[in-house]
Amino acid sequence: MLEGYSEATERPRITPVPLSHLSIEVGHFTLKAIAEDLDMVRGEFRRIVPLVAAFTESARIQFGPDARISTCYLIDDYFMADTVPAKILPRLLGAAKDAGLVIDYLARESACAQTSIFVDGVPLGEPIPVAEMVAARIVPEPALQDTGGRPPTAESGWLCNGRRSSLSAPTQAMRPRTYLPPKAFSAREHSIFIDVELWSKYEIDGVPSTRWSCPFLAAIWHLLRLGMLRHDGEAVVAPQLGVPDEPDGVGDAPDGVREPDSRWPDRWADVPPVVQLNRDAQPFAAYQTLSMLPKRYMEIEHAVRVILDHLDLDEDVTAQIVAAGAAEAVAVSPTVSERQSHLLLDGS
């Protein structure tokens, strides 16, 4: 009797990730705001605390009294890599502690571009090109009557939800060209057209490089929170238990401003992609996500939805998460954009 065999081309086993019912993103601030306006950060966190409580109660009504809810915060180190974690993170986490807000997980935006597997706080193996992996799964919709005059998404770095505006060729010589307005593919009567820049190309000392856009990295952030990304069958990120709450008296100045904390490194690359701050936290990834964000991120989140709706994601991963939900009597949509929700906040 054969014991079984595997082909060299056989797909790797898809390792499941633990899942909460709901992942709540608790606001977002620029690193400049964290460094220079801690009172504002503290005030916004205080405003978010009762909102987290309300949505936690709502999740328990939807999923049952034992619903698993985790909170997270994304640091935008990708666009401000020259800042120092040991200066920024004590201020951010100190403000959350002052406000009574529990942040279970802290993630780095640069890990949405490229990440490494950390074990005991040390990166191992070759970096995982996360953004390139996701970019390879983009399937743009071909526009009707497309002449091919504009480069495809893979070359241009632009993705849209419909047909772009153009000037049509004149049917006869000396006739003016006709303007064709843009049109969204899903439009009913009128269009809401959006064209998203996913990346830009540049050179450093003659070496080609890619600068990923904020909407594209935000889309990857949502995929990580929804447990959708794998590399060779393994989860792209695995939360690492990190620096606990400050002991009394550590890092506090008389004016309440946190000073640099030597327990955090001086380089963002040395901070794990996802740090678990709360030892008792429920899983980082979840069936559904809720992002509490300043209203100025409305355009970015619209762009995120366009990106997510144009991804050909791994069917095995999708099926695995849908099945996991079914086993818990949780209806999980196979369409990832249907698993995310937002609360847009004024004034932050």
WOLIN-V75244 format. One record per residue. N is the residue number from 1. PHI is phi in whole degrees, -180 to 180 (NA if undefined). OMEGA is omega in whole degrees, 0 to 359 (none if undefined). Layout:
N/PHI/OMEGA  N/PHI/OMEGA
This chain:
1/NA/183  2/-71/179  3/-82/184  4/115/181  5/-153/177  6/-139/177  7/-85/178  8/-63/182  9/-93/181  10/-63/181  11/-71/179  12/-66/177  13/-63/180  14/-87/180  15/-76/179  16/-71/174  17/-110/175  18/-64/187  19/-130/166  20/-83/172  21/-80/183  22/-143/173  23/-109/182  24/-110/175  25/-88/192  26/-101/176  27/87/178  28/-158/180  29/-132/172  30/-70/178  31/-64/177  32/-63/179  33/-65/179  34/-64/183  35/-76/191  36/-118/185  37/-138/184  38/-68/178  39/-62/178  40/-65/180  41/-61/180  42/-61/179  43/-64/179  44/-66/177  45/-63/178  46/-62/180  47/-69/183  48/-79/184  49/-53/180  50/-67/177  51/-69/176  52/-61/179  53/-62/181  54/-66/181  55/-74/173  56/-65/178  57/-64/178  58/-62/179  59/-65/179  60/-69/175  61/-68/183  62/-75/188  63/-109/181  64/110/185  65/-64/180  66/-99/180  67/-56/180  68/-95/181  69/-128/176  70/-128/178  71/-115/182  72/-149/177  73/-142/181  74/-106/176  75/-88/183  76/-89/180  77/-74/183  78/-61/183  79/-94/177  80/-138/185  81/-69/183  82/-86/176  83/-80/187  84/-114/181  85/-54/182  86/-64/177  87/-96/186  88/-79/190  89/-66/176  90/-60/179  91/-68/181  92/-62/184  93/-71/175  94/-66/178  95/-63/178  96/-63/179  97/-63/178  98/-60/182  99/-82/183  100/80/181  101/-98/178  102/-94/174  103/-103/182  104/-78/186  105/-134/175  106/-117/182  107/-122/178  108/-101/179  109/-64/180  110/-64/177  111/-71/175  112/-78/176  113/-93/180  114/-154/183  115/-140/176  116/-132/174  117/-80/179  118/-101/173  119/-128/182  120/54/176  121/80/182  122/-119/178  123/-70/181  124/-122/175  125/72/180  126/-76/177  127/-60/178  128/-96/182  129/-79/188  130/-59/183  131/-63/178  132/-65/177  133/-60/182  134/-71/179  135/-60/180  136/-69/182  137/-100/179  138/-75/177  139/-124/180  140/-69/178  141/-84/178  142/-71/179  143/-77/175  144/-63/180  145/61/179  146/-73/182  147/-88/182  148/79/181  149/-73/179  150/-106/183  151/-60/178  152/-67/184  153/-55/183  154/-60/180  155/-97/186  156/-83/185  157/81/180  158/-115/180  159/-133/180  160/-128/182  161/-102/180  162/-176/179  163/-97/180  164/-73/176  165/-69/181  166/-161/171  167/-109/181  168/-77/178  169/-71/179  170/-65/179  171/-73/179  172/-136/179  173/-61/178  174/71/176  175/-89/179  176/-69/176  177/-76/183  178/-97/178  179/-80/175  180/-109/181  181/-72/176  182/-69/179  183/-149/176  184/-73/181  185/-63/184  186/-92/183  187/-65/175  188/-93/177  189/-108/181  190/-127/187  191/-102/163  192/-117/187  193/-99/177  194/-139/180  195/-123/191  196/-111/173  197/-85/184  198/-90/180  199/-161/173  200/-133/182  201/-109/177  202/-156/180  203/-126/173  204/-121/183  205/55/178  206/81/180  207/-98/180  208/-62/179  209/-145/182  210/-123/174  211/-110/183  212/-80/184  213/-83/179  214/-59/179  215/-61/181  216/-69/177  217/-66/178  218/-65/177  219/-63/178  220/-66/176  221/-57/178  222/-65/179  223/-63/177  224/-65/180  225/-68/179  226/-92/176  227/70/190  228/-97/188  229/-107/177  230/-133/174  231/-131/186  232/53/176  233/87/182  234/-100/178  235/-60/182  236/-67/178  237/-126/175  238/-130/182  239/-55/178  240/-109/178  241/-63/189  242/-117/185  243/-65/179  244/-75/176  245/-57/181  246/-63/168  247/-63/180  248/-56/175  249/88/181  250/-89/174  251/81/182  252/-94/173  253/-102/182  254/-56/181  255/-89/178  256/85/180  257/-85/180  258/-76/177  259/-90/178  260/-53/183  261/-116/185  262/-68/178  263/-75/173  264/-99/180  265/-73/179  266/-92/179  267/-121/178  268/-63/181  269/-61/180  270/-92/175  271/-92/179  272/-55/182  273/-55/176  274/-132/181  275/-106/175  276/-87/184  277/-88/183  278/-108/184  279/-58/184  280/-97/184  281/-66/170  282/-72/185  283/-55/180  284/-66/180  285/-77/186  286/-152/174  287/-65/182  288/-133/177  289/-123/171  290/-131/180  291/-115/175  292/-94/189  293/-132/172  294/-59/184  295/-60/181  296/-66/179  297/-90/182  298/-59/181  299/-64/180  300/-63/182  301/-70/172  302/-64/178  303/-63/178  304/-58/181  305/-62/177  306/-60/180  307/-63/182  308/-60/181  309/-75/179  310/-114/179  311/-105/173  312/-95/186  313/-80/183  314/-61/182  315/-65/180  316/-68/178  317/-66/179  318/-59/181  319/-63/180  320/-63/181  321/-72/176  322/-61/179  323/-67/178  324/-62/177  325/-65/180  326/-60/179  327/-65/178  328/-108/182  329/61/176  330/-111/179  331/-79/182  332/-113/179  333/-72/175  334/-72/177  335/-91/189  336/-63/182  337/-66/177  338/-82/181  339/-101/180  340/-119/176  341/-140/186  342/-139/168  343/-127/183  344/-93/188  345/-104/175  346/-78/162  347/77/181  348/-111/none
